[in-house]
Every structure is written in C-alpha cells, then in structure tokens.
C-alpha cells in the first residue's frame, strides 16, 4: 500500500479530478442544449426507464437523495420532467414530458460529440476499457 498524499498517490483525488475534467468536456459540448452533463444523464436514465421512482433514480445515479432533489428542481421548473403518482404506493415516479423528450433528442448529437471527443483524446479502445472498468468497480460495495 502506498502512503502519503498527492494526485499521483491518492486514488480518490485522482478519480475526482478526472471526473471533473470529463464532466467539463461534456458540459462544454452540451452547453447549447441548455443541459449540463448531469441533467442529460438524469433525463437519459428517466427516458430509458420510461418512469422511475426518485429512490430508484437516486440508486441508479449513485446520488444522495437530497443531492438528486436539488438536481431535479431545475428540470421540473423547466417542465422537462414531471412527477406522477405510483398506483398503490406513496411514492412518485418521474417521467419525461414531451418537452423533456424533445430536449433530450436535441442534446443527443451533442452528447455523441462529447463521446467522440473523449475517444479521440484517449483512443476508442482505451475509452471503452476505462468505462467498463469504472462501471465494474463503481458497483462494488
């Protein structure tokens, strides 16, 4: 085990710095859509599931519920998502509105451009390997 601190030694620091850099790349590409990378991800997950409870979305996004609620506020205010009651439960489900689906559709090519920019900078094979490794270790508990 390595001891000490520094960007080359601390796993958390290195991962968070890389994540911020990658988020910046996606935010720059998505800017003209009016969505941040985080907002795009939230809309994409809701779209893929058609309807999802806030608790399930928080789990899928690996976000604290309070952090997710703050992220959902602007999307609700812009009427890109809406809450719908879940029959027989006290929970609400989130669903895209027509405007949300349209915004996601508008942003998809911008997201694709961010994907391509990242792949160009690290190589497509390495990008896929990084993604797969991150997904694999991100769900270990």
C-alpha positions as CSV (number, residue, x, y, z in Angstrom):
1,X,0.0,0.0,0.0
2,X,1.3,3.5,-0.9
3,X,1.3,6.1,1.8
4,X,1.3,9.9,1.6
5,X,-0.8,12.3,-0.3
6,X,-0.7,13.7,-3.8
7,X,-2.6,13.5,-7.1
8,X,-0.4,10.6,-8.1
9,X,-0.9,8.7,-4.9
10,X,-4.5,9.4,-3.7
11,X,-7.0,7.2,-5.6
12,X,-9.9,9.5,-4.6
13,X,-8.2,12.7,-5.6
14,X,-7.1,11.3,-9.0
15,X,-10.6,9.9,-9.7
16,X,-12.4,13.1,-8.7
17,X,-10.0,15.3,-10.7
18,X,-10.5,13.0,-13.8
19,X,-14.3,13.1,-13.3
20,X,-14.4,16.9,-13.1
21,X,-12.3,17.1,-16.3
22,X,-14.6,14.7,-18.1
23,X,-17.7,16.5,-16.8
24,X,-16.2,19.8,-18.1
25,X,-15.8,18.2,-21.6
26,X,-19.4,17.0,-21.7
27,X,-20.7,20.3,-20.2
28,X,-18.9,22.2,-23.0
29,X,-20.4,20.1,-25.7
30,X,-23.9,20.1,-24.2
31,X,-24.0,23.9,-23.4
32,X,-26.1,24.9,-26.4
33,X,-28.8,22.4,-25.4
34,X,-29.2,24.2,-22.0
35,X,-28.4,21.0,-20.2
36,X,-25.5,20.1,-18.0
37,X,-23.9,16.6,-18.3
38,X,-25.6,15.7,-15.0
39,X,-29.0,16.8,-16.3
40,X,-28.5,15.0,-19.5
41,X,-27.7,11.8,-17.6
42,X,-30.8,12.2,-15.4
43,X,-33.1,12.7,-18.4
44,X,-31.4,9.8,-20.3
45,X,-32.0,7.4,-17.3
46,X,-35.6,8.5,-16.9
47,X,-36.2,8.1,-20.6
48,X,-34.6,4.6,-20.7
49,X,-36.9,3.5,-17.8
50,X,-39.9,5.4,-19.0
51,X,-40.9,6.0,-15.4
52,X,-38.8,5.7,-12.3
53,X,-39.2,6.5,-8.6
54,X,-37.0,9.1,-7.1
55,X,-35.5,6.4,-4.8
56,X,-34.7,4.2,-7.7
57,X,-33.2,7.1,-9.7
58,X,-31.0,8.1,-6.7
59,X,-29.8,4.5,-6.5
60,X,-29.1,4.2,-10.2
61,X,-27.3,7.6,-10.3
62,X,-25.4,6.7,-7.1
63,X,-26.5,10.1,-5.7
64,X,-27.7,11.1,-2.2
65,X,-31.4,11.7,-2.3
66,X,-31.0,15.4,-1.2
67,X,-28.4,16.0,-4.0
68,X,-30.7,14.4,-6.5
69,X,-33.7,16.5,-5.4
70,X,-31.6,19.7,-5.9
71,X,-30.7,18.4,-9.4
72,X,-34.3,17.6,-10.3
73,X,-35.6,21.1,-9.3
74,X,-34.4,22.9,-12.5
75,X,-35.6,20.1,-14.7
76,X,-39.1,20.3,-13.1
77,X,-39.1,24.0,-13.3
78,X,-38.3,23.9,-17.0
79,X,-41.1,21.3,-17.3
80,X,-38.7,18.7,-18.7
81,X,-39.8,16.1,-16.2
82,X,-42.9,15.5,-14.1
83,X,-43.9,13.6,-11.1
84,X,-46.7,11.0,-11.4
85,X,-48.3,9.1,-8.6
86,X,-47.5,5.4,-8.4
87,X,-50.7,3.4,-8.0
88,X,-50.9,1.7,-4.7
89,X,-47.8,3.4,-3.3
90,X,-47.0,6.6,-1.5
91,X,-44.1,7.3,-3.9
92,X,-44.0,9.4,-7.0
93,X,-42.4,8.4,-10.3
94,X,-40.6,10.6,-12.6
95,X,-41.3,10.7,-16.3
96,X,-40.1,12.9,-19.2
97,X,-42.6,15.4,-20.5
98,X,-42.9,15.9,-24.3
99,X,-40.6,19.0,-23.8
100,X,-38.1,16.8,-21.9
101,X,-38.1,14.1,-24.6
102,X,-37.5,16.9,-27.2
103,X,-34.7,18.4,-25.3
104,X,-33.0,15.0,-24.8
105,X,-33.4,14.4,-28.6
106,X,-31.8,17.8,-29.3
107,X,-28.9,17.1,-26.9
108,X,-28.2,13.6,-28.1
109,X,-25.9,14.6,-31.0
110,X,-24.0,17.0,-28.7
111,X,-23.6,14.2,-26.2
112,X,-22.3,12.0,-29.1
113,X,-19.8,14.7,-30.0
114,X,-18.5,14.7,-26.4
115,X,-18.2,10.9,-26.6
116,X,-16.2,11.2,-29.8
117,X,-14.0,14.0,-28.4
118,X,-13.1,11.8,-25.4
119,X,-12.5,8.8,-27.6
120,X,-10.3,10.9,-29.8
121,X,-8.2,12.1,-26.8
122,X,-7.7,8.6,-25.3
123,X,-8.4,6.3,-28.1
124,X,-11.7,4.4,-28.6
125,X,-10.4,1.1,-27.2
126,X,-8.9,2.7,-24.1
127,X,-12.1,4.8,-23.6
128,X,-14.2,1.6,-23.7
129,X,-11.8,-0.2,-21.3
130,X,-11.9,2.8,-18.9
131,X,-15.7,2.9,-19.0
132,X,-16.0,-0.8,-18.4
133,X,-13.5,-0.8,-15.5
134,X,-15.2,2.2,-13.9
135,X,-18.6,0.6,-14.2
136,X,-17.2,-2.7,-12.8
137,X,-15.5,-1.1,-9.7
138,X,-18.3,1.5,-9.2
139,X,-20.8,-1.1,-8.1
140,X,-18.5,-3.0,-5.7
141,X,-19.7,-2.4,-2.2
